[in-house]
Amino acid sequence: MQTKLSETTVTGGFGSPTGKKLMKVRIGKYAGRMIAVYKTSNNDIKYSFSNSPYNSWSALTTIATDSSSDIIDTVMSDNGDVYLAYCEITTNYMVSIKLSITDNGWTIGSKVYVYNAGYTNTPSITIDTTGKLYISFTKFFVSEFALHVKTSSDNAVTWGASSTDDGEIIATGLLMAIPKIMTSDNDLFVVYIAEWGYIRERSRQLNGTAWSTEYTIASGPNIDKHFDATVLPGGFLGVVYDDAQLNYREYDGNNWSAITVLDTSEAFFPQLTLINNIPVVIYLSEFNTGQFLMKQTNRQAGTFSTPVVLEPRASTFDSLILYDVSSSSYEDKTTESSSATSTDIFHSISSVLCTAIGDKIYCGSDLKFRFIRMLLSTAGIGGLVTYAYFDGINWKSFTPSEGLFHLDNADKEILLWNDFDSTPQDWQKNNVNGVNRFWIKIEVTSAFTTAPVGSQFSSISNLTSTSVRR
């Protein structure tokens, strides 16, 4: 996290992986301004924005307080107006709100009912080059869902013929569905998860009414909400999805490609975007229980690259060194710190992580980091430690953002600083046992009666969802 915007009580406050919650104004007076829209609670939707160079973000502004616990979606016009779609909590009716861009942020418009003749959920909203808006959502009736599409040609003042108009119904008899709606220059696409086991697609021309025959892009027992799709150059379609591994398929206007396996491991919140017209997939990959690496793969060289860690500041440590004061000796435990092996991080002299006053743990990285995830096979009892970083001259003690942790819990997330912007400006690299890194020194100041033993150290945080700027 470069800049912390706020707390949220919602797991996955960004909603569906397909949602567009971080957006940038393309043209006009406010070109370059970015806005983040997300939930801070099940019912509250808020936004924060920043102008280039994005050194600071605005205080949160409330857009709505009546959202159901369902997902939300947003889309931005070229000049920066934002359209939000969500389900109303008391009725589960589908509603939209227009945010009009101004010098000081956005003016929040009135709530408009997209559909108020039934129980709805899972909205997805998009806009074409003429400014016409399209929304896809599911409606529940008796025992099944149907997938609907409605349009607005007046900046979301009205949707379809009326708020009770069903619009276009493109799929029925569903146990569940999560759609993503998109436009090319000529076509309207809806890609959707159905029945927790299928990814399907239908399309029509923007100026037409006839929808293509439903096509099953993929099926499998592990297909779930973790998918995304985007319109590629030439008006083609790319789809990425998780089926216990990360897969990709592409439509060239006539045929669907074979499945390309991007990562043999399970992927969470995959998002497919274009950077300089190159497909890029960004996703979360579980390193260990509750630890997720953000990774990316791209097709810059004609085929998708081997996935790499996108945020190296939240990864395994480049060094982990233990210092035993009784023998005045250092031992490198870097390999052990990133392995899944339990009970393997200890100094050979003491057979523990640290125990006596003056024993030290050095966590080191080539880049500044803000977080330590510590797994201990034996939690410490009775001891006290301090935390310090090197300021170029001396070791400077500090209290981590969430308070001191004295190695007395087997599984601990230690938030050193709230975000990367909050890491100390005077934090400098220095040499520890001949290794030059950014170090956090954890030093024993009161001896342990039961000494801790380590299993894993990293700077990998417990990410729960991501949202890539669209």
Salt bridges, closest charged atoms under 4 A:
GLU7 OE2 - LYS4 NZ 2.44
ASP66 OD2 - LYS111 NZ 2.69
ASP73 OD2 - LYS20 NZ 3.18
ASP78 OD1 - ARG26 NH1 3.05
ASP81 OD2 - LYS98 NZ 3.84
GLU88 OE2 - LYS111 NZ 2.55
ASP103 OD1 - LYS29 NZ 2.88
ASP166 OD1 - LYS139 NZ 3.77
GLU168 OE2 - ARG204 NE 2.98
GLU214 OE1 - ARG200 NE 3.96
ASP228 OD1 - LYS180 NZ 2.89
ASP228 OD2 - ARG470 NH1 3.11
GLU250 OE1 - ARG299 NH1 2.70
GLU311 OE2 - ARG313 NH2 2.87
GLU331 OE1 - LYS333 NZ 3.96
GLU331 OE2 - HIS347 ND1 3.73
ASP366 OD1 - ARG437 NH1 2.62
ASP411 OD1 - ARG373 NE 2.80
GLU413 OE2 - ARG373 NH1 3.55
ASP426 OD2 - LYS396 NZ 2.60
GLU443 OE2 - LYS360 NZ 3.82
GLU443 OE1 - LYS441 NZ 3.28
